Amino acid sequence: MSLESLQQEVLLHPLDDEPRLVLADWFEEQGDVRGEFIRVQCQLASGRSLSGEPLTPREFSSLTSRERKLKRTVQAAWRPSVPAHLRKWECRRGLPA
């Protein structure tokens, strides 16, 4: 699948993390840290690990720390795809919002 078709799936199913995780796989296969960032933010948003178990306080803390470390790099990578008129934006569940 192409990046564009994967992004379209995310847009078609905005409340479903599965298309986001498939997109994360694609980014990771390309060696792009956005894949890890999508996974981390999806886990934090859901409060669950990738295996579906509730996050422990230690896991939550570790993911929050990792999110902070990845954030600047990922925001720089997403910046070209964010409309120029948006001065303030953030990533939610790994994608610009």
N, C-alpha and C positions, 0 to 999 in steps of 0.2 A: 504494500500500500504506500501511496505517496504521502508526504507531509500534509499536503492540502486536503486530501481525503480524510486523513486522521483528524485534522483540525475541524473539518466539517462535521464529523461524527460527534465531536465534543459539543459543537454548537447545536446540533440536533437533539442532544441529550444532556442539557446543562446540569441537571441534578444527579446524574449517574456518574460515579467515579470510574466505572469500567472503561469507557472510551478514553478517559484521561490516563489511566494506567497503561492502556495499549499505546497511547502517544508517548508515555514515559519510556516504554520498552524501545520504541523507535529512536528516541533521543539517545538512550543509553547505547544502542547499537551503533550510533554515529559518534560515540565518545563525547556527548554533550551533557554537561551537568544539569541541564534543565530536566532531564529524566529523573534524576535523583531528587531534585527539588519538587517536582510534581508529586512523587511518591511521599516525600516527607510532609508536604502540606496536606495531602489527602489523609494521611494517617493522623495528623494533628487535628484536622477538621472533624474526622469521624470519631476520634478517641480510641481507635482500634489499630492493632498491629496488622501487618499484611496477612497474617494467619487468621485474623478475625477476632482475636482475643482482645479484651480491654487493655489499653496501655497501662503499664505500671507507672508510678511516679518517676521512677528512674528512667524508663523508656521515654516518657513525656519530656523530661528534662534533657535527655540526650538528643531527642529529635528537635527540640526547640533550639538547642545550641547549634546543631547542624544546619537548621534553617537559617539562623543568623549568619553563619559562615558562608552559605551559598547565595544569600539574598543579593548582594551587590553584583556579583558576577552574572546572575540570572537576570536581574533587572536590566543590566547593560545589554544582554543578549536579546531581550524582548523589546527594548526601546525602539528599534526601527519599525516594529509592527504596530506600535501604539500611535493612534492619530496625533498629529502635531499639535492640535488645539487643546489636547488634554495636558494640563500642567501637572496635575497631581493624579497618580494612579498607584495601584499596588497589585500584588499577585494574590489571588485567592485560589486555593486548591491547585496551586502551581502555575496558573495562567493569569495574564493581565486582566484586571477588572476595573 
